[in-house]
């Protein structure tokens, strides 16, 4: 904002996480309503679909790459936003649909601790039936068969996927269904095996009951 040049006070920061059913979307979303406010607005891109949320339910391909991309973006904000007039101690994350579910999931992740102070989810939460992928290994095995890779063990599956052009992997998305029979979030966040690098290692329902 123009007045911030005259006012050296650090401004509140809003970080927008785009929606798109964990399948698409981009940070190039119409956020003009924020531009006449006394805030610093940040948008981001993160991996989606197969590249963002493929998981073999083990430590070979643990999953949640898209959410870990979001964590890296939030770390960048923490480390650099002061140079843009923002207050790193006053970061609000906001999101719509899958972005809203992402915001809610950050509340539960140890990787996100200290990176924001408040959040706002619209039309999506960690408790939505499409927000957490069940049987992710089954989808990984199906993808392997579709592109001619071995479906086990996980190490061989990963090795073959890395040698397969990304375009060939992405073309297979049409063969998957996510929520029920709908082609909605066929690859989505998962509950990972417990490790220091896990974004989420406990189901959000359980965490909210504790």
C-alpha positions as CSV (number, residue, x, y, z in Angstrom):
1,X,0.0,0.0,0.0
2,X,1.2,3.5,-0.8
3,X,0.7,4.8,2.8
4,X,3.1,2.1,4.1
5,X,6.0,4.1,2.6
6,X,5.1,6.9,5.0
7,X,4.3,4.5,7.8
8,X,7.2,2.3,8.8
9,X,5.0,0.1,10.9
10,X,5.2,-3.5,9.7
11,X,2.0,-4.7,8.1
12,X,0.0,-7.8,8.8
13,X,0.6,-10.6,6.2
14,X,-2.0,-12.7,4.4
15,X,-0.8,-15.8,2.7
16,X,-3.3,-17.3,0.2
17,X,-3.4,-21.0,-0.6
18,X,-5.3,-21.8,-3.8
19,X,-8.0,-24.4,-4.2
20,X,-8.5,-26.9,-7.0
21,X,-9.4,-30.2,-5.4
22,X,-5.7,-30.9,-5.0
23,X,-5.7,-31.5,-8.7
24,X,-5.1,-28.1,-10.3
25,X,-5.2,-24.3,-9.7
26,X,-2.5,-21.8,-9.2
27,X,-1.4,-18.9,-7.1
28,X,-2.4,-16.6,-9.9
29,X,-5.9,-16.2,-8.4
30,X,-8.0,-13.0,-8.4
31,X,-7.1,-11.5,-5.0
32,X,-7.6,-7.9,-5.9
33,X,-10.0,-7.3,-2.9
34,X,-6.9,-7.4,-0.6
35,X,-4.9,-4.8,-2.6
36,X,-6.6,-1.7,-1.1
37,X,-6.0,-3.0,2.5
38,X,-3.1,-2.3,4.8
39,X,-1.7,-5.8,4.4
40,X,1.0,-7.6,2.6
41,X,-0.5,-10.3,0.3
42,X,1.4,-13.4,-0.6
43,X,0.2,-16.2,-3.0
44,X,2.0,-19.4,-3.8
45,X,2.1,-22.4,-6.1
46,X,2.4,-26.0,-4.8
47,X,2.5,-29.4,-6.5
48,X,-0.9,-31.0,-7.0
49,X,-2.3,-34.3,-8.3
50,X,0.1,-37.2,-8.9
51,X,3.2,-35.0,-8.4
52,X,1.9,-33.4,-5.2
53,X,0.1,-36.2,-3.4
54,X,1.3,-39.7,-4.6
55,X,2.0,-42.0,-1.7
56,X,3.0,-45.6,-1.1
57,X,2.0,-45.3,2.6
58,X,5.6,-45.9,3.7
59,X,8.8,-44.0,3.9
60,X,9.7,-44.6,0.2
61,X,7.0,-42.2,-1.1
62,X,5.4,-40.9,2.1
63,X,3.2,-38.3,0.3
64,X,2.1,-34.8,1.0
65,X,4.6,-33.2,-1.2
66,X,2.1,-30.4,-2.0
67,X,1.6,-29.6,1.6
68,X,5.4,-29.6,2.2
69,X,5.7,-27.1,-0.6
70,X,3.3,-24.9,1.3
71,X,5.5,-25.2,4.4
72,X,8.5,-24.1,2.4
73,X,6.6,-21.1,1.1
74,X,5.6,-20.2,4.7
75,X,9.2,-20.5,5.8
76,X,10.2,-18.1,3.0
77,X,7.6,-15.7,4.3
78,X,8.9,-15.9,7.8
79,X,12.5,-15.3,6.6
80,X,11.9,-12.6,4.0
81,X,8.6,-10.8,4.4
82,X,10.1,-8.1,6.6
83,X,12.0,-6.9,3.5
84,X,8.6,-6.2,1.9
85,X,7.1,-4.3,4.8
86,X,5.4,-7.3,6.4
87,X,5.3,-8.5,10.0
88,X,6.6,-12.2,10.1
89,X,4.9,-12.5,13.6
90,X,1.5,-11.6,12.2
91,X,0.8,-14.1,9.3
92,X,-2.7,-15.3,8.5
93,X,-3.1,-18.2,6.0
94,X,-6.3,-18.3,4.0
95,X,-7.7,-20.8,1.5
96,X,-10.7,-21.9,-0.5
97,X,-11.8,-25.5,-1.1
98,X,-8.6,-27.6,-1.1
99,X,-6.9,-24.4,0.0
100,X,-9.2,-24.2,3.0
101,X,-8.5,-27.9,3.8
102,X,-4.8,-27.1,3.5
103,X,-5.1,-24.2,6.0
104,X,-6.8,-26.5,8.5
105,X,-4.2,-29.2,8.1
106,X,-1.4,-26.8,8.8
107,X,-2.9,-26.4,12.3
108,X,-2.1,-30.1,13.0
109,X,1.4,-30.3,11.4
110,X,4.5,-30.0,13.5
111,X,6.3,-28.7,10.3
112,X,4.1,-25.6,10.3
113,X,4.5,-24.7,13.9
114,X,5.4,-21.1,14.4
115,X,4.9,-20.2,10.7
116,X,1.5,-18.5,11.1
117,X,-0.7,-17.2,13.9
118,X,-4.2,-17.5,12.5
119,X,-6.0,-19.1,9.6
120,X,-9.3,-18.9,7.7
121,X,-10.8,-21.8,5.7
122,X,-13.5,-21.4,3.2
123,X,-15.5,-24.3,1.8
124,X,-13.0,-26.9,2.9
125,X,-11.5,-28.3,6.1
126,X,-9.4,-31.2,7.2
127,X,-12.6,-33.0,8.2
128,X,-14.0,-32.9,4.6
129,X,-14.5,-36.5,3.3
130,X,-12.2,-35.7,0.4
131,X,-9.4,-34.0,2.4
132,X,-7.6,-37.2,3.5
133,X,-6.9,-39.9,1.0
134,X,-7.6,-43.5,2.1
135,X,-5.9,-46.5,0.4
136,X,-3.2,-44.3,-1.2
137,X,-1.1,-47.4,-1.9
138,X,-3.8,-48.8,-4.0
139,X,-3.8,-45.7,-6.2
140,X,0.0,-45.8,-6.5
141,X,-0.1,-49.5,-7.6
142,X,-2.8,-48.7,-10.2
143,X,-0.7,-45.9,-11.5
144,X,2.3,-48.3,-11.8
145,X,0.3,-50.7,-13.8
146,X,-1.0,-48.0,-16.1
147,X,2.5,-46.8,-17.0
148,X,4.1,-50.3,-17.1
149,X,6.0,-50.1,-13.8
150,X,6.2,-52.9,-11.2
151,X,3.7,-52.3,-8.4
152,X,5.9,-53.6,-5.7
153,X,8.1,-53.3,-3.8
154,X,7.8,-49.6,-3.2
155,X,11.5,-49.0,-4.0
156,X,11.1,-50.5,-7.5
157,X,7.9,-48.6,-8.1
158,X,9.6,-45.3,-7.2
159,X,12.6,-46.1,-9.3
160,X,10.4,-46.8,-12.4
161,X,8.3,-43.7,-11.8
162,X,11.4,-41.5,-11.7
163,X,12.4,-42.9,-15.1
164,X,8.9,-42.3,-16.5
165,X,8.3,-38.9,-18.2
166,X,6.1,-36.7,-16.0
167,X,3.7,-36.2,-18.9
168,X,3.0,-39.9,-19.1
169,X,2.3,-40.0,-15.4
170,X,-0.1,-37.0,-15.5
171,X,-2.0,-38.5,-18.5
172,X,-3.2,-41.3,-16.2
173,X,-5.2,-39.0,-13.9
174,X,-8.3,-39.5,-16.0
175,X,-8.5,-43.2,-14.9
176,X,-8.8,-42.3,-11.2
177,X,-11.8,-41.3,-9.0
178,X,-11.4,-39.6,-5.7
179,X,-14.5,-38.9,-3.6
180,X,-17.0,-41.6,-4.4
181,X,-17.5,-41.8,-8.2
182,X,-16.4,-38.2,-8.7
183,X,-13.1,-37.3,-10.3
184,X,-12.4,-35.1,-7.2
185,X,-9.2,-35.2,-5.3
186,X,-8.1,-38.7,-6.5
187,X,-4.6,-37.9,-5.1
188,X,-4.9,-35.9,-1.8
189,X,-3.2,-35.5,1.6
190,X,-2.5,-38.7,3.6
191,X,-1.6,-39.7,7.1
192,X,2.1,-40.5,7.0
193,X,4.2,-42.9,8.9
194,X,5.6,-41.2,12.0
195,X,8.9,-39.5,11.2
196,X,10.7,-36.1,11.7
197,X,9.8,-35.2,8.1
198,X,6.1,-36.2,8.3
199,X,3.6,-33.4,7.6
200,X,0.8,-35.3,9.2
201,X,1.1,-38.6,11.1
202,X,-2.2,-38.7,12.9
203,X,-5.8,-38.5,11.5
204,X,-7.2,-35.0,12.1
205,X,-10.4,-36.5,13.6
206,X,-8.3,-38.2,16.3
207,X,-6.3,-35.0,16.9
208,X,-9.5,-33.0,17.4
209,X,-10.8,-35.5,19.9
210,X,-7.7,-35.4,22.0
